Structures are given as C-alpha cells and as structure tokens.
Amino acid sequence: LGEQAYLKLKEIAQAKSSTSSSDRTPSASTNQLPTKPTKDLYVLLRHTAAEDIILGKLWKEVNTVPPWVRGFFNEGSETSAVVSDLYYLGGSHAHYTSETTQYILQCTRSLNSIKPGGEGHAASIRVRLLHAAVRQKIMTLTEQRPSYYDLEKWGIPINDLDCIATITTFSATLIWLSLPRQGIWMTSEEVEDYTALWRYVAYLLGTPTNSFESPEKAKRMMQVLLLYEVQPTSTSRILASNVLKSLKDQPPSFASMSFLEVNARWLNGNRLADELGIGCPSLYYWALMTGQCLFFMSLIYTYRSIPWLDRSKIKALRNIFWQLIVESKTGLGQETTFDFKYIPDFSKTTNMGDAPETCNRRGGIERLNLQVFVIGCFLFGLFGFVGLKIGYAMGRRVAATWM
C-alpha cells in the first residue's frame, strides 16, 4: 500500500510541477507566481487523501489507532539485512545516522508525539514513503539491468524481513543486548512499554507487528535474526567502516577511532566485530569503555531511584540531543522531512570512504571515561580494603570467643 501511495503521490507532484512550470507569468490579479509544489510527500498525502482511493486508504490506515494500542495511550506510559539497500544509496553515513537519530527522538519525544497528528507519527509516514521510493527505484533499475541488484539473493529491497529486523534493532536488541552489556537493565514495566511503542511504530511503517505482540515474542525474533540473518559480507564491512569513520573525532564526543572500535566490539561482541573487519584496540581503550559503563550505570540507577529527578533528566536530555543532532551545524542543521535525497542509479554505490575532517578536540568523552575508571578503581580498592579490615576484625572477635 505504501508503494502504491508513493507512485500516486509522485504522479500528483509531477502534474503540479508541470502546471507550475507552464505558468510562470505573474497573475494579473495577484501579481504573484503560482505556489511552488511541495517536496514533502506527507503534506501532499494529507491534502490529497480525500481525492484518491489509494491515498485515502493509506491515510485512514495510519490514522486509525489499533485496539491493542489504545490501552497504551490511555495509560500514558513513557520510558526513557538492511545493509544491502544502504549500499545502493551512496551518500553520507553521518547524515544517515543523524536522520535516524532524529526519527528516534521524534518517536520517543512524548506520548502525544506518536499519536495521530504528532511529529513522530508524521515522521513515521514520511519514512514509510521514503522506503517505498527507494524500493521502487531499485526495482526499476533492476528491471533495466538485472545484474544491478541480486533479487534472488537479497529479496525485494526493504522487504518485510528487513523492516522487522530494523524494528527489532531499535527495540529488542536494545533491551536484551545493548543496555545489559553496559550494565543497565530496564524494569519489566519499561520493557512492556518500550516494546509496545515500537510495535505501534512498526504498524505505522507498514511492518508486520505479530513479532512484537509481547516482549517474549520480540526477544525470540531477535534471537532468530541473530542466528540466521547476521551474516556479514564485504558490503557490511564497507558500511561498518564508513559509519565509524564518519563519527571519528566529531562533536560532541570527539571519540577517536580506537574508542569507536572498542564501543563496537563491546556492544556487538568480538566475533561479529572480527567478521566486520573492525580493529582491535589496546587494553587502554577497554579500560575507557569500562569507565563509560560505570558512568552510565551510576547515572541511570541514581536518577531512577528519584522519580521526579529522572523525569527532569529525561526531558533535558531529549532537548539536548535534539539541539546537537538536528539543530546544530555539526548535526543536520535543520529538521529533515526524509525526502529522497540520495537517488540510486547505475553509477552510484557506497565505497570505502575516508574519515571526515577532524574537528578541534575539547577533551572529549575519553577523558571523562578515564576519570570515571580511575575513580571507580579507587573506590573498589577502598571498599575492598575496608571490607577486608572489617572481616579481619570480626574474625578475630569470633576467634576470641572460642578461646
């Protein structure tokens, strides 16, 4: 349905563009040029949904809240195989990362944001139409040149399995892999709410939602995908390298390549990192990563124990991340509407890239992590020493009573 709607919207946009181009003379009555056609397909969909059956069907679907979502809305809960398609887009991986982060921020900004009419809801429809545009373009090029994209090996571009894997990455993988490997475990309520949120996002994106009906099902899907679908190729290695290079020495963390590599290894495991060709840093960087986990654990669990402080922190971090990722010059610069910027063609694929120009480092996250690691080691040694002294003293007292 998303692809049918995209083709219809593309047809309408082209017709409006042709009309606008053929009438460039100022109107005698208004002395103004005709309104420029919008590139925002979401806006076009909203304005033309009543004029077309397909567009109306999509608009009704995404604005109809499923029964299994209504309870989630009423409770007011809040909680703090795709690589082949990216390969054919080319473009900046730093830009992809920032756009994806903007989308996640929009979906998790507030409960109203993901409801019909909210910015997260609108962003989900834009992303669904973007997926349809990429899929349609790659399929068109493959029809012209079958060797361009291996349909038999990879299947339809951005297919249901790809989308399920993406939703799983944002939900189950975070809950049961990424956070626990940093010493952070979500509460059972947070797990339920977070899984429900991404199930609804999957619904908006046109992704099958059966795998996310419960946290248990989402976890099983994650395990199946890790077992059968995570098979790195040369394309995977190119993309992994380019993502790390795009983040090297960039604000706000100013992380070195070695620190980015140890992050990748810590979160993904050494076996997968080896298959992706990710470098193996020295023990110094593993110590820094340990310091980072200690910092996150102390921050998360301290704030969680004080609910009102936790809510204030979440609100502040959402605003900070939005400014850094979306509004700042080092991020997107402005809010993206997920338009079709990087259009696939026969000459465009993703090659091994060079690191972007290095920014002036201002201490960065590595210095903070080193400080936390040193403090953590000191406290561990201090408490260990005190514990031994207390144990020794108690042992002597017990021995004295038996003498």
Secondary structure, DSSP 4 states (H G I P E B T S, - for coil): -HHHHHHHHHHHHHHHHHHHHH--SPPTTT--PPPPPP--HHHHHHHHGGG-HHHHHHHHHHTS--HHHHHHHHHT------HHHHHTT-S-HHHHHHHHHHHHHHHHS-HHHHSTTSHHHHHHHHHHHHHHHHHHHHHHHHHH-GGGS-HHHH-STT-HHHHHHHHHHHTHHIIIIITGGGT----HHHHHHHHHHHHHHHHHTT---GGGSSHHHHHHHHHHHHHHT----HHHHHHHHHHHHHHTT-TTTT--HHHHHHHHHHHH-HHHHHHTT-----HHHHHHHHHHHHHHHHHHHHHHTSHHHHHHHHHHHHHHHHIIIIISTTTTSS-------S---TT----PPPPPPPPPP-SHHHHHHHHHHHHHHHHHHHHHHHHHHHHHHHHHHHHHHT-
